[in-house]
Amino acid sequence: MLRTLELLDRSKAIREYEVLDFKQGEDFYFLRIKAILSDDSELYIREYVSEKAYLYSYHWQDKNGVLRIRWDNSPHHKYIKTFPHHKHTPKVEESEEINLEDILKLIEEKLKIK
């Protein structure tokens, strides 16, 4: 969880964020965050991390709620070469971005943040 928060704190694309939910056990954590970006778009972050699993969803939408891109690794698009990692643009595509660091880097590029 700390790594996620550090990435958000360091990103010039993130104006502010709020932790919506956090649960932690001996060998896992679950985290939900809403982040407001520099262009007023929103990034919803959901991560479940344990010794046996890494599940994520990063949903980026404009300020009106229209999907820009959603990245996730829900295992339901088996035909995708990067299975289970994929993105919705809104069509389903392969995704090399599989963690928050990758996502923030791509968002900063798209927003032309240096």
N, C-alpha and C positions, 0 to 999 in steps of 0.2 A: 504494500500500500504506500509506503513512504516513497518508493521509486516513482509511482504514479503522480503523487503530489509534487515531488521535486520537478518532474517533467513539466507539469502544468505551471509551476512557479517560474520556471526558466523560459518558457515559450513566450515569444513576443506576440504571438497570435492570440493568446489568452488574456482577456481583460479582467475577468473574474470567474470564480467557480464556487460551487456549493456542493458539499457532500450530502447526497440525499439519503443514502443508506450505507451502513457498514456493519458487517458481522464478521467475527473472527473466532476460530476454534484452535485446537492444538496444531492442526496441520492444514488449515485452509483460511482464506479470507474471501469475502464477497464485498464488492464495492460498486456503488452507483453514484455518478457525479453529473451535474449539469454545469457546463462551461459556456460563458458568453465570450465570443471572439471579437476581435478588433473591428470587424465589419457588422457587428450586431447579429451575426449568425450564431447558431447554438450547436454545441457538440455534447451529445449524451454518451457517457462512458459507463459500460458495465463489464466488470471483470470478476471471474471466479478463478482463484488460483489455489491449487493444493499440490501435494506431492505427486498425485496421480493425474491431475487434470488442469488444463488451462483453457477456459472458455471466455470468449470476449464478444462484445458488440460495441462498435463505435459508430454512432449515428450522427451525421452532420447534416443540418438543415438550415435553410435561410431563415431570416427573421419572421417570415410569414408561415413557417412550418413546412415548407416544401423541401422534400428530400434533395440533397446534393449528392451525398454518397453515404452508404452504410457498409461497414466492413464487419464480417463476423465469421465464426468458424463452426456454426451449427451444421452438423453432418447430413444435410439433405440435398446437396447438389453434387452427386457422385460423378457426374460427367465432366466436371470442371477439373482441369489439369492440376490446379493447386489445391484440390480437395484435401481437407474440408474448408480451407481458407478461400473466401470469395468476397466480392463486393457487389452492391446493388447501385446502379447509376441512373435510372432505376433498373435497367436490365442486369441480369446476373453475369458477372465477369470473373475471370481469374484475378487473384490478388496476391501480390508479393508483400503488401503491407500487412503485418501480422501482429503488431504491438503498437502501443501508444506512441512510442518514439518515432516509428515509421509514419504513423498517421499525422502527427504534428508536423513533421518535416514536409510531408506532401501538402498539408493545409497552408503552411507558411509559404511554400512555393506558389500555390494557387492564389494566395492573397498578396503575393509579391512583397513579403516581409523579409527584410535583411537583418 
